Amino acid sequence: MSNRTTVTEFLLLGFSDVRELQILHFVGFLVIYLVVLVGNLFIFMVIAFDHHLHTPMYFFLMNLSILDIGSISVTVPKSMANSLMNIKSISYAGCVAQVFFLLFFVTADFSLLTIMAYDRYVAICQPLHYETVMNSRACVQMAAGAWISGVLYSVLHTGNTFALTFCEGNMVDQFFCEIPQLLKLTCSESYLSEVRVLAFSICLLLGCFVFIIVSYIQIFRSVLRIPSEKGRHKAFSTCLPHLTVVSLFVCTAIFAYLKPISSSPSALDLVVAVLYSVLPPIMNPITYSMRNKDIKAALRRLTGCM
Protein backbone atom coordinates (compact mmCIF):
# COMPACT_ATOMS: atom_id res chain seq x y z
CA MET A 1 0.00 0.00 0.00
CA SER A 2 2.89 2.36 0.70
CA ASN A 3 4.17 1.94 -2.85
CA ARG A 4 0.75 2.71 -4.31
CA THR A 5 0.37 5.90 -2.30
CA THR A 6 3.71 7.20 -3.63
CA VAL A 7 2.17 7.41 -7.11
CA THR A 8 0.64 10.87 -7.05
CA GLU A 9 0.45 11.28 -10.81
CA PHE A 10 0.80 9.37 -14.06
CA LEU A 11 2.58 10.36 -17.26
CA LEU A 12 0.57 9.98 -20.44
CA LEU A 13 2.02 9.18 -23.83
CA GLY A 14 2.39 12.20 -26.09
CA PHE A 15 1.96 12.13 -29.84
CA SER A 16 5.24 13.94 -30.40
CA ASP A 17 8.01 15.87 -28.63
CA VAL A 18 8.31 18.32 -31.52
CA ARG A 19 6.55 21.56 -30.63
CA GLU A 20 5.11 22.14 -34.10
CA LEU A 21 3.63 18.63 -34.18
CA GLN A 22 2.19 19.15 -30.70
CA ILE A 23 0.37 22.25 -31.95
CA LEU A 24 -0.80 20.30 -35.01
CA HIS A 25 -2.12 17.55 -32.72
CA PHE A 26 -3.94 20.16 -30.62
CA VAL A 27 -5.57 21.73 -33.69
CA GLY A 28 -6.52 18.35 -35.17
CA PHE A 29 -8.10 17.12 -31.95
CA LEU A 30 -9.83 20.48 -31.47
CA VAL A 31 -11.47 20.22 -34.90
CA ILE A 32 -12.56 16.62 -34.22
CA TYR A 33 -13.90 17.53 -30.78
CA LEU A 34 -15.89 20.49 -32.12
CA VAL A 35 -17.35 18.35 -34.93
CA VAL A 36 -18.47 15.71 -32.41
CA LEU A 37 -19.82 18.32 -30.02
CA VAL A 38 -21.74 20.32 -32.63
CA GLY A 39 -22.95 17.23 -34.52
CA ASN A 40 -24.33 15.43 -31.48
CA LEU A 41 -25.81 18.61 -29.98
CA PHE A 42 -27.47 19.21 -33.35
CA ILE A 43 -29.10 15.77 -33.24
CA PHE A 44 -30.15 16.26 -29.61
CA MET A 45 -31.75 19.67 -30.26
CA VAL A 46 -33.53 18.62 -33.46
CA ILE A 47 -35.08 15.60 -31.71
CA ALA A 48 -35.93 17.55 -28.56
CA PHE A 49 -37.68 20.42 -30.37
CA ASP A 50 -39.51 18.49 -33.10
CA HIS A 51 -42.50 16.53 -31.80
CA HIS A 52 -42.55 14.41 -34.97
CA LEU A 53 -39.34 12.78 -33.72
CA HIS A 54 -40.68 11.94 -30.26
CA THR A 55 -40.58 8.22 -30.96
CA PRO A 56 -38.65 5.42 -29.20
CA MET A 57 -35.95 5.23 -31.89
CA TYR A 58 -35.15 8.93 -31.69
CA PHE A 59 -35.46 8.98 -27.91
CA PHE A 60 -32.66 6.38 -27.76
CA LEU A 61 -30.69 8.28 -30.39
CA MET A 62 -30.91 11.42 -28.24
CA ASN A 63 -29.46 9.47 -25.30
CA LEU A 64 -26.75 8.10 -27.58
CA SER A 65 -25.76 11.63 -28.58
CA ILE A 66 -25.30 12.63 -24.93
CA LEU A 67 -23.17 9.55 -24.26
CA ASP A 68 -21.01 10.20 -27.32
CA ILE A 69 -20.33 13.75 -26.19
CA GLY A 70 -19.42 12.45 -22.74
CA SER A 71 -17.11 9.67 -23.97
CA ILE A 72 -14.99 11.91 -26.19
CA SER A 73 -14.91 14.63 -23.52
CA VAL A 74 -13.17 12.25 -21.12
CA THR A 75 -10.05 11.71 -23.24
CA VAL A 76 -9.61 14.35 -25.94
CA PRO A 77 -9.63 17.66 -23.94
CA LYS A 78 -6.92 16.40 -21.54
CA SER A 79 -4.75 15.25 -24.45
CA MET A 80 -5.26 18.63 -26.13
CA ALA A 81 -4.31 20.50 -22.95
CA ASN A 82 -1.16 18.41 -22.51
CA SER A 83 -0.05 19.10 -26.08
CA LEU A 84 -0.78 22.82 -25.79
CA MET A 85 1.11 23.19 -22.49
CA ASN A 86 3.83 20.69 -23.47
CA ILE A 87 3.26 18.44 -20.48
CA LYS A 88 2.40 14.75 -20.06
CA SER A 89 1.14 14.48 -16.51
CA ILE A 90 -2.27 13.61 -15.14
CA SER A 91 -3.02 13.46 -11.43
CA TYR A 92 -3.84 10.19 -9.71
CA ALA A 93 -7.41 11.41 -9.10
CA GLY A 94 -7.63 12.58 -12.71
CA CYS A 95 -6.57 9.14 -13.93
CA VAL A 96 -9.19 7.48 -11.71
CA ALA A 97 -11.82 9.86 -13.10
CA GLN A 98 -10.79 9.14 -16.69
CA VAL A 99 -11.05 5.38 -16.20
CA PHE A 100 -14.38 5.66 -14.39
CA PHE A 101 -16.13 8.01 -16.82
CA LEU A 102 -14.73 6.39 -19.96
CA LEU A 103 -15.97 2.98 -18.83
CA PHE A 104 -19.30 4.50 -17.81
CA PHE A 105 -19.96 6.22 -21.14
CA VAL A 106 -18.70 3.34 -23.30
CA THR A 107 -20.70 0.72 -21.38
CA ALA A 108 -23.89 2.79 -21.39
CA ASP A 109 -23.30 3.55 -25.08
CA PHE A 110 -23.10 -0.10 -26.10
CA SER A 111 -26.02 -1.04 -23.83
CA LEU A 112 -28.07 1.60 -25.61
CA LEU A 113 -27.01 0.29 -29.02
CA THR A 114 -28.20 -3.16 -27.95
CA ILE A 115 -31.54 -1.69 -26.84
CA MET A 116 -31.85 0.13 -30.17
CA ALA A 117 -31.41 -3.20 -31.98
CA TYR A 118 -34.29 -4.61 -29.93
CA ASP A 119 -36.37 -1.53 -30.78
CA ARG A 120 -35.79 -2.11 -34.51
CA TYR A 121 -36.62 -5.82 -34.08
CA VAL A 122 -39.97 -5.09 -32.43
CA ALA A 123 -40.79 -2.31 -34.95
CA ILE A 124 -40.19 -4.51 -38.01
CA CYS A 125 -40.86 -8.05 -36.82
CA GLN A 126 -43.76 -7.32 -34.44
CA PRO A 127 -45.27 -4.05 -35.72
CA LEU A 128 -48.74 -4.70 -34.25
CA HIS A 129 -47.26 -4.93 -30.74
CA TYR A 130 -44.78 -2.07 -31.14
CA GLU A 131 -46.72 0.65 -29.32
CA THR A 132 -47.53 -1.72 -26.47
CA VAL A 133 -44.01 -3.10 -26.02
CA MET A 134 -42.11 0.15 -26.66
CA ASN A 135 -44.35 2.49 -24.69
CA SER A 136 -42.90 5.63 -23.12
CA ARG A 137 -42.49 4.05 -19.68
CA ALA A 138 -40.66 1.02 -21.10
CA CYS A 139 -38.35 3.28 -23.12
CA VAL A 140 -37.44 5.38 -20.09
CA GLN A 141 -36.81 2.24 -18.04
CA MET A 142 -34.57 0.72 -20.72
CA ALA A 143 -32.60 3.94 -21.15
CA ALA A 144 -32.22 4.24 -17.38
CA GLY A 145 -31.05 0.61 -17.29
CA ALA A 146 -28.33 1.44 -19.84
CA TRP A 147 -27.10 4.38 -17.75
CA ILE A 148 -27.23 2.38 -14.49
CA SER A 149 -25.36 -0.55 -16.04
CA GLY A 150 -22.65 1.91 -17.06
CA VAL A 151 -22.32 3.17 -13.48
CA LEU A 152 -22.19 -0.34 -11.96
CA TYR A 153 -19.71 -1.62 -14.53
CA SER A 154 -17.38 1.38 -14.18
CA VAL A 155 -17.46 1.19 -10.36
CA LEU A 156 -16.47 -2.49 -10.53
CA HIS A 157 -13.62 -1.96 -12.95
CA THR A 158 -12.30 1.28 -11.49
CA GLY A 159 -12.34 0.00 -7.93
CA ASN A 160 -10.70 -3.26 -8.96
CA THR A 161 -7.97 -1.49 -10.94
CA PHE A 162 -6.96 1.19 -8.46
CA ALA A 163 -6.99 -1.22 -5.53
CA LEU A 164 -3.80 -2.63 -7.10
CA THR A 165 -0.26 -1.63 -6.20
CA PHE A 166 1.54 0.47 -8.82
CA CYS A 167 5.27 -0.08 -8.45
CA GLU A 168 6.51 -0.40 -12.06
CA GLY A 169 6.72 3.33 -12.67
CA ASN A 170 3.99 5.77 -13.61
CA MET A 171 4.35 6.00 -17.40
CA VAL A 172 1.08 5.04 -19.11
CA ASP A 173 1.76 3.94 -22.69
CA GLN A 174 -1.38 5.63 -23.99
CA PHE A 175 -2.64 9.20 -24.44
CA PHE A 176 -5.27 8.57 -21.75
CA CYS A 177 -5.56 6.30 -18.71
CA GLU A 178 -6.48 2.88 -20.03
CA ILE A 179 -6.87 -0.25 -17.88
CA PRO A 180 -4.66 -2.63 -19.94
CA GLN A 181 -1.83 -0.08 -19.83
CA LEU A 182 -2.31 0.54 -16.11
CA LEU A 183 -2.10 -3.20 -15.43
CA LYS A 184 1.42 -3.14 -16.89
CA LEU A 185 2.44 -0.87 -13.99
CA THR A 186 1.29 -3.22 -11.24
CA CYS A 187 3.52 -5.65 -9.38
CA SER A 188 0.80 -7.41 -7.43
CA GLU A 189 -0.49 -10.87 -8.30
CA SER A 190 -3.97 -9.56 -7.63
CA TYR A 191 -3.90 -7.94 -11.07
CA LEU A 192 -5.08 -11.34 -12.36
CA SER A 193 -8.50 -10.63 -10.86
CA GLU A 194 -8.79 -7.54 -13.07
CA VAL A 195 -7.63 -9.57 -16.07
CA ARG A 196 -10.45 -12.03 -15.36
CA VAL A 197 -12.91 -9.13 -15.12
CA LEU A 198 -11.65 -7.84 -18.49
CA ALA A 199 -12.11 -11.29 -20.00
CA PHE A 200 -15.64 -11.43 -18.60
CA SER A 201 -16.28 -7.97 -20.05
CA ILE A 202 -15.21 -9.12 -23.50
CA CYS A 203 -17.60 -12.07 -23.20
CA LEU A 204 -20.44 -9.68 -22.31
CA LEU A 205 -19.51 -7.46 -25.26
CA LEU A 206 -19.56 -10.41 -27.62
CA GLY A 207 -22.84 -11.60 -26.06
CA CYS A 208 -24.49 -8.24 -26.76
CA PHE A 209 -23.03 -8.26 -30.26
CA VAL A 210 -24.45 -11.75 -30.91
CA PHE A 211 -27.85 -10.54 -29.65
CA ILE A 212 -27.68 -7.63 -32.09
CA ILE A 213 -26.67 -9.89 -34.98
CA VAL A 214 -29.47 -12.39 -34.22
CA SER A 215 -31.95 -9.48 -34.02
CA TYR A 216 -30.84 -8.24 -37.43
CA ILE A 217 -31.04 -11.70 -38.97
CA GLN A 218 -34.69 -11.78 -37.90
CA ILE A 219 -35.14 -8.19 -39.13
CA PHE A 220 -33.68 -8.89 -42.57
CA ARG A 221 -35.78 -12.05 -42.92
CA SER A 222 -38.91 -9.99 -42.19
CA VAL A 223 -37.85 -7.17 -44.50
CA LEU A 224 -37.28 -9.54 -47.42
CA ARG A 225 -40.89 -10.71 -47.04
CA ILE A 226 -42.20 -7.17 -47.60
CA PRO A 227 -43.76 -7.22 -51.10
CA SER A 228 -43.06 -3.62 -52.12
CA GLU A 229 -39.56 -2.40 -52.92
CA LYS A 230 -40.34 0.96 -51.34
CA GLY A 231 -41.34 -0.74 -48.08
CA ARG A 232 -38.14 -2.79 -48.04
CA HIS A 233 -36.03 0.30 -48.69
CA LYS A 234 -37.74 2.23 -45.89
CA ALA A 235 -37.20 -0.61 -43.42
CA PHE A 236 -33.54 -0.99 -44.38
CA SER A 237 -32.97 2.76 -44.12
CA THR A 238 -33.97 2.75 -40.43
CA CYS A 239 -31.61 -0.13 -39.64
CA LEU A 240 -28.43 0.51 -41.62
CA PRO A 241 -27.28 3.62 -39.67
CA HIS A 242 -27.58 1.73 -36.39
CA LEU A 243 -25.85 -1.35 -37.78
CA THR A 244 -23.02 0.84 -39.12
CA VAL A 245 -22.43 2.47 -35.72
CA VAL A 246 -22.54 -0.92 -33.94
CA SER A 247 -20.08 -2.51 -36.38
CA LEU A 248 -17.66 0.38 -36.05
CA PHE A 249 -17.91 0.37 -32.25
CA VAL A 250 -17.38 -3.39 -31.88
CA CYS A 251 -14.66 -3.78 -34.52
CA THR A 252 -12.46 -0.98 -33.13
CA ALA A 253 -12.95 -2.12 -29.51
CA ILE A 254 -12.19 -5.78 -30.28
CA PHE A 255 -9.12 -4.87 -32.31
CA ALA A 256 -7.86 -2.61 -29.53
CA TYR A 257 -8.34 -5.04 -26.64
CA LEU A 258 -7.70 -8.42 -28.27
CA LYS A 259 -4.41 -7.51 -29.91
CA PRO A 260 -1.30 -8.38 -27.87
CA ILE A 261 -0.18 -5.58 -25.54
CA SER A 262 3.34 -4.56 -26.55
CA SER A 263 6.02 -3.93 -23.94
CA SER A 264 6.83 -0.56 -25.50
CA PRO A 265 4.48 2.01 -27.06
CA SER A 266 4.03 1.96 -30.82
CA ALA A 267 2.41 4.16 -33.44
CA LEU A 268 -0.15 1.38 -34.06
CA ASP A 269 -1.29 1.50 -30.41
CA LEU A 270 -1.90 5.25 -30.68
CA VAL A 271 -3.73 4.96 -34.00
CA VAL A 272 -5.97 2.17 -32.69
CA ALA A 273 -6.71 4.15 -29.50
CA VAL A 274 -7.69 7.20 -31.55
CA LEU A 275 -9.92 5.03 -33.74
CA TYR A 276 -11.95 3.45 -30.94
CA SER A 277 -12.11 6.56 -28.73
CA VAL A 278 -12.80 9.19 -31.41
CA LEU A 279 -14.28 7.50 -34.48
CA PRO A 280 -17.57 6.12 -33.03
CA PRO A 281 -18.66 9.48 -31.51
CA ILE A 282 -17.88 11.34 -34.74
CA MET A 283 -19.62 8.75 -36.95
CA ASN A 284 -22.87 8.85 -34.97
CA PRO A 285 -24.04 12.32 -36.13
CA ILE A 286 -22.69 11.73 -39.65
CA THR A 287 -24.45 8.38 -40.03
CA TYR A 288 -27.76 9.44 -38.50
CA SER A 289 -28.10 12.96 -39.91
CA MET A 290 -26.70 12.95 -43.45
CA ARG A 291 -28.82 10.01 -44.70
CA ASN A 292 -31.82 10.37 -42.39
CA LYS A 293 -34.86 11.86 -44.09
CA ASP A 294 -36.71 12.43 -40.80
CA ILE A 295 -33.81 14.45 -39.36
CA LYS A 296 -33.56 16.50 -42.57
CA ALA A 297 -37.31 17.14 -42.59
CA ALA A 298 -37.21 18.16 -38.91
CA LEU A 299 -34.36 20.56 -39.63
CA ARG A 300 -36.35 22.16 -42.47
CA ARG A 301 -39.36 22.58 -40.16
CA LEU A 302 -37.23 24.13 -37.43
CA THR A 303 -35.43 26.53 -39.76
CA GLY A 304 -38.77 27.43 -41.36
CA CYS A 305 -40.12 28.49 -37.96
CA MET A 306 -37.15 30.75 -37.25
Beta strands, then each sheet from edge to edge (+ up, - down):
strand 1: 9-12
strand 2: 89-91
strand 3: 171-172
sheet 1: 2+ 1- 3-
end
